[in-house]
Amino acid sequence: MPELKYAFFLGCIMPNRYPGLEASIRRVFERLGIELVDIKGASCCPAPGVVRGFKFDTWLALGSRNLALAEEMGLDIVTGCNGCYGTLRDIWYEYRENKEVAEKIDRYLSQVGRSFKGKIKPKHVLEVLYFDVGLEKLKEFIKRPLKDVRVAVHYGCHLLKPSDKRPWKEAKESTERPKFFDELVEITGAKSIHWKDKFMCCGAGGGVRSGVLDVALDMTREKVENAQAAGADCIVNACSFCHLQFDTGQTEISKRLGKTYAMPIVYYTQLLGLAMGFSPRELGLHQNYVSVEPFLKKIGGE
Amino acid sequence: MLLAVLTGERARRFLITKRGGESFKNPDLRPLPRSDDPMTSAESLVVRKTITSEELEKELPHELKVAGIEKCIQCGTCTGSCPSGRRTAYRTRVVIRKALLGLREDLLKSQDLWLCTTCYTCYERCPRKISIVEAIIALRNMAAARGFMLSRHKEISKYLIDFGHLVPINDPNRKRRAELGLSEVPPTVHSYPEALGEVRKLLEITGFTKLVR
């Protein structure tokens, strides 16, 4: 494996609401021999549904500034949030394909003494693990296979779509029925189960959570109930916003509907980290609002 | 050219019941008798009025043209794929139709535009390859420019100006970070005041600050 080194883009929710996800990425990557370098002074990505929806140029300017910071470091930029990935990847794509957008980016960035030339690439944590590390290499690090665990895999939206601006087609993936995330889950020894509306949105995106919470939560409720009905031990995601929506969201749904929703929510590098031998506390699993104890019991943990 | 719409406030104003037995010169334009009324007479007919081309907005905004909404055939694949539409009255197909017909004023004021989670399922499935989400984003930009923003969206926008993060750090999460062996404050714009200055300048020159203040 060549030396892997990336600029680590945190975004907002991961460092400021679910630092356990950040800790799990840092620990797992370190053990895999991947170096992550902090991007000093990075901002909100900014969010592709709200900020882009309010003022397109603001989204373009702040997003390209984050890309410029990584480019100054000479490193590809990696994020573990689908929303941040959507923003960084779409702007990177537009910069290369759309002259009008590229000119705007140049104009805005020059006013803060920066520039972006499209020399680096934005990547998702799963993209690094799947393409740059590879399943075979990852398997060598599995110390404690998670046997008998039934996982409801939730891809989320911006990881896959818009597919013309995403890398997965390189692996001959389909947007309707991709498999790479299931493969990543199954190398841990867990089983990726078939469940209803697996590819549906968690409900949080596009400013729906912040703007019309009841609608967002009803989507989450539907997904959690589908995972329950399929006999899932947990929902595994790869996005800090989906993670928040499923975890914090279940406490909000429970309050509203007067019955308990208790599906454990696990971020991918938390699942992988457990299989690599890290403790649940090292991976921040105890910081979820919905207890992950039933899931940990199933894997024979504490 | 006559164009008909079936939904929306303005369309409802056109859907009127005419009484008084008006005669129609062209028999093809006569409405069909209502099936629940065997005693159909001219007095009881529902007349579906239409929007004429004169009433349409003349120019389709550039962003909507680029998104390709003119290719829409109203097949409804978008609506059928929409997770938001499953539980609300939000209909993606109607948004596109209204945008095309010049009912944009109607559209910009309604909450509908903010019910899209930008999940891109409609974008992927559209048989006419319309960039539906990009069209919705363009409509949101038009709505925001005219002052139609949800109040909660205005609130969170202020966090972006104040902190450079839509979701800023707080005390409980400083503790949670420390507990995990991470720096209490992340190495983002939170730790670098000069970076926040840069972010604010970009918010200013792109018109964001003015928009949400």
Interface residues (C-beta under 8 A of the other chain):
Chain A: L10 C12 I13 P15 N16 R17 P19 G20 E22 A23 R26 D38 I39 K40 G41 A42 S43 C44 P46 A47 P48 G49 V50 V51 R52 G53 F54 K55 F56 D57 T58 L60 A61 L62 R65 G86 Y108 Q111 V112 R114 C157 H158 L160 K161 P162 S163 T175 E176 F199 M200 C201 G203 A204 G205 G206 G207 V208 S210 G211 V212 V215 A216 D218 M219 E222 E282 G284 Q287
Chain B: P83 S84 R86 R87 T88 Q111 W114 L115 C116 T117 T118 C119 Y120 T121 Y123 E124 S131 V133 I136 I137 A138 R140 N141 A144 M149 L150 R152 H153 I156 S157 L160 G164 H165 L166 V167 P168 I169 N170 N173 R176 R177 E179 L180 G181 L182 P186 P187 T188 V189 S191 Y192 E194 A195 L196 E198 V199 K201 L202 L203 I205 T206 G207 F208 L211 V212
